[in-house]
Amino acid sequence: MAEYKAIRDVEYMTLDQFQWEIDRFPPEYLTPDICYVVMQRYGDQLEHVPEEWKTEEMCIAAVKQDANAIEFVPEHLMEKVKAAAGVED
C-alpha cells in the first residue's frame, strides 16, 4: 500500500486556486500526494492522474467518492478496487 504524505497549506491553497482540477494544476508541482488528497474529495479527477501514480489506495478513494471514477481505474487494479469500494458489476 502506498504511503501518502500530508500536503502543505500552500498546496491546499493552490488546489483551491485551481478549483481542485488536476488538469489545471501546474504539472511541475503535481505529486502523487496531491492527487491522493484530490481523490478523497473529487473522485472524478482520477481521469487526470498519470497512470503510473494510480495505486490501489488512490483508486479506492476515488471510487468511494465517485462511483463513476471506476472507468479510470487501471485493469490490473479493477477487481481489488471494486471489492474494497463496494462496486458491483
MODELLER restraints for C-alpha pairs under 7 A, 6 or more apart:
rsr = mdl.restraints
at = mdl.atoms
rsr.add(forms.Gaussian(group=physical.xy_distance, feature=features.Distance(at['CA:1:A'], at['CA:57:A']), mean=6.63, stdev=0.5))
rsr.add(forms.Gaussian(group=physical.xy_distance, feature=features.Distance(at['CA:2:A'], at['CA:57:A']), mean=6.87, stdev=0.5))
rsr.add(forms.Gaussian(group=physical.xy_distance, feature=features.Distance(at['CA:4:A'], at['CA:33:A']), mean=5.25, stdev=0.5))
rsr.add(forms.Gaussian(group=physical.xy_distance, feature=features.Distance(at['CA:5:A'], at['CA:33:A']), mean=5.90, stdev=0.5))
rsr.add(forms.Gaussian(group=physical.xy_distance, feature=features.Distance(at['CA:7:A'], at['CA:33:A']), mean=6.77, stdev=0.5))
rsr.add(forms.Gaussian(group=physical.xy_distance, feature=features.Distance(at['CA:7:A'], at['CA:34:A']), mean=6.61, stdev=0.5))
rsr.add(forms.Gaussian(group=physical.xy_distance, feature=features.Distance(at['CA:18:A'], at['CA:24:A']), mean=6.01, stdev=0.5))
rsr.add(forms.Gaussian(group=physical.xy_distance, feature=features.Distance(at['CA:18:A'], at['CA:25:A']), mean=6.05, stdev=0.5))
rsr.add(forms.Gaussian(group=physical.xy_distance, feature=features.Distance(at['CA:20:A'], at['CA:38:A']), mean=6.50, stdev=0.5))
rsr.add(forms.Gaussian(group=physical.xy_distance, feature=features.Distance(at['CA:21:A'], at['CA:45:A']), mean=6.72, stdev=0.5))
rsr.add(forms.Gaussian(group=physical.xy_distance, feature=features.Distance(at['CA:22:A'], at['CA:45:A']), mean=6.50, stdev=0.5))
rsr.add(forms.Gaussian(group=physical.xy_distance, feature=features.Distance(at['CA:22:A'], at['CA:48:A']), mean=6.11, stdev=0.5))
rsr.add(forms.Gaussian(group=physical.xy_distance, feature=features.Distance(at['CA:23:A'], at['CA:48:A']), mean=5.89, stdev=0.5))
rsr.add(forms.Gaussian(group=physical.xy_distance, feature=features.Distance(at['CA:32:A'], at['CA:53:A']), mean=5.93, stdev=0.5))
rsr.add(forms.Gaussian(group=physical.xy_distance, feature=features.Distance(at['CA:35:A'], at['CA:49:A']), mean=6.74, stdev=0.5))
rsr.add(forms.Gaussian(group=physical.xy_distance, feature=features.Distance(at['CA:36:A'], at['CA:58:A']), mean=5.56, stdev=0.5))
rsr.add(forms.Gaussian(group=physical.xy_distance, feature=features.Distance(at['CA:39:A'], at['CA:45:A']), mean=6.66, stdev=0.5))
rsr.add(forms.Gaussian(group=physical.xy_distance, feature=features.Distance(at['CA:39:A'], at['CA:46:A']), mean=6.66, stdev=0.5))
rsr.add(forms.Gaussian(group=physical.xy_distance, feature=features.Distance(at['CA:39:A'], at['CA:58:A']), mean=6.70, stdev=0.5))
rsr.add(forms.Gaussian(group=physical.xy_distance, feature=features.Distance(at['CA:39:A'], at['CA:61:A']), mean=5.83, stdev=0.5))
rsr.add(forms.Gaussian(group=physical.xy_distance, feature=features.Distance(at['CA:39:A'], at['CA:62:A']), mean=4.59, stdev=0.5))
rsr.add(forms.Gaussian(group=physical.xy_distance, feature=features.Distance(at['CA:40:A'], at['CA:61:A']), mean=5.44, stdev=0.5))
rsr.add(forms.Gaussian(group=physical.xy_distance, feature=features.Distance(at['CA:40:A'], at['CA:62:A']), mean=6.08, stdev=0.5))
rsr.add(forms.Gaussian(group=physical.xy_distance, feature=features.Distance(at['CA:40:A'], at['CA:65:A']), mean=6.33, stdev=0.5))
rsr.add(forms.Gaussian(group=physical.xy_distance, feature=features.Distance(at['CA:41:A'], at['CA:65:A']), mean=6.54, stdev=0.5))
rsr.add(forms.Gaussian(group=physical.xy_distance, feature=features.Distance(at['CA:42:A'], at['CA:62:A']), mean=6.93, stdev=0.5))
rsr.add(forms.Gaussian(group=physical.xy_distance, feature=features.Distance(at['CA:42:A'], at['CA:65:A']), mean=6.63, stdev=0.5))
rsr.add(forms.Gaussian(group=physical.xy_distance, feature=features.Distance(at['CA:43:A'], at['CA:62:A']), mean=3.74, stdev=0.5))
rsr.add(forms.Gaussian(group=physical.xy_distance, feature=features.Distance(at['CA:43:A'], at['CA:63:A']), mean=6.02, stdev=0.5))
rsr.add(forms.Gaussian(group=physical.xy_distance, feature=features.Distance(at['CA:43:A'], at['CA:65:A']), mean=5.24, stdev=0.5))
rsr.add(forms.Gaussian(group=physical.xy_distance, feature=features.Distance(at['CA:43:A'], at['CA:66:A']), mean=4.98, stdev=0.5))
rsr.add(forms.Gaussian(group=physical.xy_distance, feature=features.Distance(at['CA:43:A'], at['CA:69:A']), mean=5.91, stdev=0.5))
rsr.add(forms.Gaussian(group=physical.xy_distance, feature=features.Distance(at['CA:44:A'], at['CA:62:A']), mean=6.89, stdev=0.5))
rsr.add(forms.Gaussian(group=physical.xy_distance, feature=features.Distance(at['CA:44:A'], at['CA:66:A']), mean=6.13, stdev=0.5))
rsr.add(forms.Gaussian(group=physical.xy_distance, feature=features.Distance(at['CA:44:A'], at['CA:68:A']), mean=6.84, stdev=0.5))
rsr.add(forms.Gaussian(group=physical.xy_distance, feature=features.Distance(at['CA:44:A'], at['CA:69:A']), mean=5.10, stdev=0.5))
rsr.add(forms.Gaussian(group=physical.xy_distance, feature=features.Distance(at['CA:46:A'], at['CA:62:A']), mean=6.50, stdev=0.5))
rsr.add(forms.Gaussian(group=physical.xy_distance, feature=features.Distance(at['CA:46:A'], at['CA:69:A']), mean=6.32, stdev=0.5))
rsr.add(forms.Gaussian(group=physical.xy_distance, feature=features.Distance(at['CA:46:A'], at['CA:72:A']), mean=6.25, stdev=0.5))
rsr.add(forms.Gaussian(group=physical.xy_distance, feature=features.Distance(at['CA:47:A'], at['CA:72:A']), mean=5.45, stdev=0.5))
rsr.add(forms.Gaussian(group=physical.xy_distance, feature=features.Distance(at['CA:56:A'], at['CA:77:A']), mean=6.16, stdev=0.5))
rsr.add(forms.Gaussian(group=physical.xy_distance, feature=features.Distance(at['CA:56:A'], at['CA:81:A']), mean=6.43, stdev=0.5))
rsr.add(forms.Gaussian(group=physical.xy_distance, feature=features.Distance(at['CA:59:A'], at['CA:73:A']), mean=6.22, stdev=0.5))
rsr.add(forms.Gaussian(group=physical.xy_distance, feature=features.Distance(at['CA:59:A'], at['CA:81:A']), mean=6.56, stdev=0.5))
rsr.add(forms.Gaussian(group=physical.xy_distance, feature=features.Distance(at['CA:60:A'], at['CA:81:A']), mean=5.28, stdev=0.5))
rsr.add(forms.Gaussian(group=physical.xy_distance, feature=features.Distance(at['CA:60:A'], at['CA:84:A']), mean=6.65, stdev=0.5))
rsr.add(forms.Gaussian(group=physical.xy_distance, feature=features.Distance(at['CA:60:A'], at['CA:85:A']), mean=5.75, stdev=0.5))
rsr.add(forms.Gaussian(group=physical.xy_distance, feature=features.Distance(at['CA:62:A'], at['CA:69:A']), mean=6.24, stdev=0.5))
rsr.add(forms.Gaussian(group=physical.xy_distance, feature=features.Distance(at['CA:63:A'], at['CA:69:A']), mean=5.22, stdev=0.5))
rsr.add(forms.Gaussian(group=physical.xy_distance, feature=features.Distance(at['CA:63:A'], at['CA:70:A']), mean=5.77, stdev=0.5))
rsr.add(forms.Gaussian(group=physical.xy_distance, feature=features.Distance(at['CA:63:A'], at['CA:85:A']), mean=6.33, stdev=0.5))
rsr.add(forms.Gaussian(group=physical.xy_distance, feature=features.Distance(at['CA:64:A'], at['CA:85:A']), mean=5.34, stdev=0.5))
rsr.add(forms.Gaussian(group=physical.xy_distance, feature=features.Distance(at['CA:82:A'], at['CA:88:A']), mean=6.74, stdev=0.5))
